[in-house]
Amino acid sequence: MSNTVPDILDPWRMVQARRVFEGTIPVRQLERLAGLLASPDGEVAYRVEFGNDEFDVAFADLHVEAGLSLVCQRTMQVFVQAVEIDQKLGLIRRESEEAGLPEGYEALLISDGQLRLMDVIEDELMLALPLVALSPGAPLEEFPLGAGSAPDSEQPSNPFAVLGQLKNTKH
């Protein structure tokens, strides 16, 4: 087991050696992710285990935990979103191999024989971010349906009525 992750590694050698990498990364080192957050404070805990399964599929078993600072889109307050990722990545050399992966595997294309593990961790965290950040317990504002529209007794104005009047006046 290793606490430090090499910048670039050979995933096929890691699979053969059944290597395990475990440790923490400061969020601010993950620059693409940090740019999406309210604050780059905190750490990401990770564990990545390389190996072959019973079908001889090379994999990287990824477990990541982090508390990420987001801005609630309802209250505009900063909150910490707990993120936990458990992902089994099937290592493939060509896109055509993706169809042969067993169920439950996500494909990770290794076309040049090199892997930047920090990039994989960062990518998975970015995919785990919510589309719209809402803090737990944020108040729900309710708007009655049709608020601001005309009462039922009035006919809504027809935007094409003016065109109809112009057509009738030309005759």
Residue, then its C-alpha position, 0 to 999 in steps of 0.5 A: m500500500s502506498n500513501t503517495v501517488p506517482d504523477i503518472l503510472d503504468p496501470w497494467r503494471m499496477v494491475q499485475a502487482r495488485r497495487v493499492f494507493e491510499g491517502t488524502i489530497p488537499v482539494r486545492q490541488l485538484e484545480r479543475l474541481a476547486g474552480l467549481l467550489a465555493s472554497p478549495d478548503g478540505e481534503v479528499a480521502y481516497r483508496v484505489e486498488f488495482g487488480n484482475d477479477e474472476f473474468d480476468v478484467a483489469f480494474a481499478d476499484l476506486h473509493v473516494e470521500a470528501g466534503l465539498s463546499l458549495v453555494c446553495q442555490r436556494t439560500m445562497q449560503v455556503f454548505v459542505q456537501a458530503v460526497e462518497i464514491d465507490q466506482k469499479l473502473g474497467l481498464i480498456r485499451r480501445e473503445s471497442e472493449e467497453a462492450g465486453l466489460p461486466e455489469g457494474y464496471e465503468a470504462l476507463l480508456i487507457s490509450d497511451g499506456q499511462l494513467r494520471l490517478m489524480d485526474v481520475i479522482e478529480d473527474e469522478l468528484m466533478l461527476a458527483l457534484p449536483l447539477v443544482a446545489l441545494s443545502p439540506g434543510a433549505p426552505l422550499e418556497e411554494f408558488p401557487l400554480g398560475a400565480g400572476s395569470a389572468p382570472d378564469s373569467e377573463q380571456p387571455s389576450n391572443p398575441f395574434a389578434v393584432l395580425g387578424q385585425l390588420k388582415n381584416t382592414k386591408h380588404 
